[in-house]
Amino acid sequence: MHHHGYLWTGPKQRFDQEALRRPPHPDPPPPGTRPELIQRYREVSAEFPTSDLPPLETAYWLIKPSSLVRGTWDEAKEAAAWLEERLAEYAPRFASETERDTTHLALLIDSTAERLESGTDVTLGFYLERPSYFSVSVVTCSPNRSRPELACPVR
């Protein structure tokens, strides 16, 4: 088992494009479906695997391009340390003062390390000023607990 780190920041409006953050339905629309729905299905089918947007289900980071992997670690503690560094880097920009609180952030990191040790994926997200959004994830790989059928993107 190992872990991959992912990070995304961008406009909240783009983050809210949920259709691009979920995998397309495995079955295409049936014949006779309205053309705009067929077109939308085609767009999502083409864009989801290559989009840098964070997927709604964390495990689906594994089907994204390997170039989006920000780090790989064999130990959960190392992955949690990377996440802690990212939080420290972005915390001054968090829109919520409560979320910038160092005690709050320390508790998040402690629980992250525990969850990663058990093979669970972790995703954290925070609103930044302007309005922007910051999403950081650590995904357990080989196999992923919630989606064991997904292959490792880098090994």
C-alpha positions as CSV (number, residue, x, y, z in Angstrom):
1,M,0.0,0.0,0.0
2,H,1.1,3.5,-0.8
3,H,-0.4,7.0,-1.0
4,H,-0.6,9.7,-3.7
5,G,-1.2,13.4,-3.0
6,Y,-3.3,15.7,-5.1
7,L,-3.9,19.5,-4.8
8,W,-6.2,21.8,-6.6
9,T,-6.9,25.5,-6.2
10,G,-9.1,27.6,-8.4
11,P,-12.2,29.7,-8.8
12,K,-15.2,28.5,-6.7
13,Q,-17.3,28.8,-9.9
14,R,-15.2,26.2,-11.6
15,F,-15.1,23.9,-8.6
16,D,-18.9,24.0,-8.6
17,Q,-19.1,22.3,-12.1
18,E,-20.1,19.0,-10.5
19,A,-20.9,17.3,-13.8
20,L,-17.1,17.4,-14.5
21,R,-16.3,16.1,-11.1
22,R,-18.2,12.8,-11.3
23,P,-17.5,9.9,-13.7
24,P,-20.0,9.5,-16.5
25,H,-22.7,6.9,-16.2
26,P,-21.3,3.6,-17.5
27,D,-24.2,3.3,-20.0
28,P,-24.6,6.0,-22.6
29,P,-28.0,7.7,-23.1
30,P,-30.5,5.4,-24.9
31,P,-31.5,6.1,-28.5
32,G,-34.1,8.8,-28.8
33,T,-32.5,10.9,-25.9
34,R,-32.5,14.6,-26.5
35,P,-29.5,15.7,-28.5
36,E,-28.3,18.2,-25.8
37,L,-28.2,15.4,-23.2
38,I,-26.2,13.1,-25.6
39,Q,-23.8,16.0,-26.2
40,R,-23.4,16.6,-22.5
41,Y,-22.7,12.9,-21.9
42,R,-20.0,13.0,-24.5
43,E,-18.5,16.1,-23.0
44,V,-18.4,14.6,-19.5
45,S,-17.1,11.3,-20.8
46,A,-14.2,13.1,-22.6
47,E,-13.4,15.6,-19.9
48,F,-13.8,13.8,-16.6
49,P,-10.7,11.5,-16.9
50,T,-8.4,14.4,-18.0
51,S,-9.8,17.3,-16.0
52,D,-7.8,18.6,-13.1
53,L,-10.9,19.3,-11.0
54,P,-11.1,17.2,-7.8
55,P,-13.5,14.3,-8.3
56,L,-16.6,14.1,-6.0
57,E,-15.4,10.6,-4.9
58,T,-11.7,10.9,-3.8
59,A,-10.7,7.5,-5.2
60,Y,-11.4,8.7,-8.7
61,W,-8.2,10.8,-8.6
62,L,-6.5,7.5,-9.5
63,I,-7.9,7.6,-13.1
64,K,-6.7,11.2,-13.7
65,P,-3.4,11.8,-15.4
66,S,-0.4,10.8,-13.4
67,S,1.0,14.4,-13.9
68,L,-1.6,15.5,-11.3
69,V,0.1,13.4,-8.6
70,R,2.0,15.9,-6.3
71,G,3.8,13.2,-4.3
72,T,3.9,9.5,-3.5
73,W,4.7,8.0,-0.1
74,D,4.9,4.5,1.2
75,E,4.2,5.6,4.8
76,A,1.0,7.2,5.9
77,K,3.0,9.5,8.3
78,E,4.9,10.9,5.3
79,A,1.7,11.6,3.4
80,A,0.2,13.3,6.4
81,A,3.3,15.4,6.8
82,W,2.9,16.6,3.1
83,L,-0.7,17.4,3.8
84,E,0.3,19.3,6.9
85,E,2.8,21.4,4.9
86,R,0.1,22.2,2.3
87,L,-2.3,23.3,5.0
88,A,0.4,25.5,6.6
89,E,1.1,27.0,3.2
90,Y,-2.5,27.8,2.4
91,A,-4.0,28.5,5.9
92,P,-3.2,32.2,5.8
93,R,-5.6,32.5,2.8
94,F,-8.5,30.5,4.4
95,A,-11.6,32.6,4.3
96,S,-12.7,31.3,7.8
97,E,-10.7,32.4,10.8
98,T,-11.8,29.2,12.6
99,E,-10.2,27.1,9.9
100,R,-7.0,29.0,10.2
101,D,-6.8,28.1,13.9
102,T,-3.6,26.0,14.5
103,T,-5.3,23.8,17.0
104,H,-8.1,23.0,14.5
105,L,-5.4,22.2,11.8
106,A,-3.4,20.0,14.2
107,L,-6.5,17.9,14.9
108,L,-7.2,17.5,11.2
109,I,-3.6,16.3,10.6
110,D,-3.8,13.8,13.5
111,S,-7.1,12.3,12.2
112,T,-5.6,12.3,8.7
113,A,-2.6,10.2,9.8
114,E,-5.0,7.7,11.5
115,R,-7.3,7.4,8.5
116,L,-4.4,6.9,6.1
117,E,-2.9,4.2,8.3
118,S,-6.2,2.3,8.0
119,G,-6.2,2.6,4.2
120,T,-8.9,5.4,4.0
121,D,-8.6,8.2,1.5
122,V,-8.6,11.8,2.8
123,T,-9.8,15.0,1.2
124,L,-9.9,18.4,2.8
125,G,-11.3,21.5,1.3
126,F,-11.3,25.2,2.3
127,Y,-12.7,28.4,0.9
128,L,-10.1,31.0,0.1
129,E,-10.5,34.7,-0.4
130,R,-11.8,36.0,-3.8
131,P,-13.9,33.4,-3.8
132,S,-11.6,30.6,-4.5
133,Y,-11.4,27.0,-3.3
134,F,-8.5,24.8,-2.1
135,S,-8.8,21.1,-2.2
136,V,-6.1,18.7,-1.0
137,S,-6.3,14.9,-1.1
138,V,-4.3,11.9,-0.2
139,V,-5.4,8.7,-1.9
140,T,-4.5,5.2,-0.8
141,C,-3.4,3.0,-3.6
142,S,-2.7,-0.6,-4.5
143,P,-5.4,-1.3,-3.9
144,N,-7.7,1.6,-3.0
145,R,-10.1,0.5,-0.3
146,S,-13.3,2.0,-1.8
147,R,-12.5,1.4,-5.4
148,P,-10.1,-1.6,-5.6
149,E,-10.7,-1.9,-9.4
150,L,-8.9,1.4,-10.1
151,A,-5.3,1.0,-11.1
152,C,-2.4,2.9,-9.7
153,P,-1.6,5.9,-11.9
154,V,2.2,5.9,-11.5
155,R,3.4,2.4,-10.6
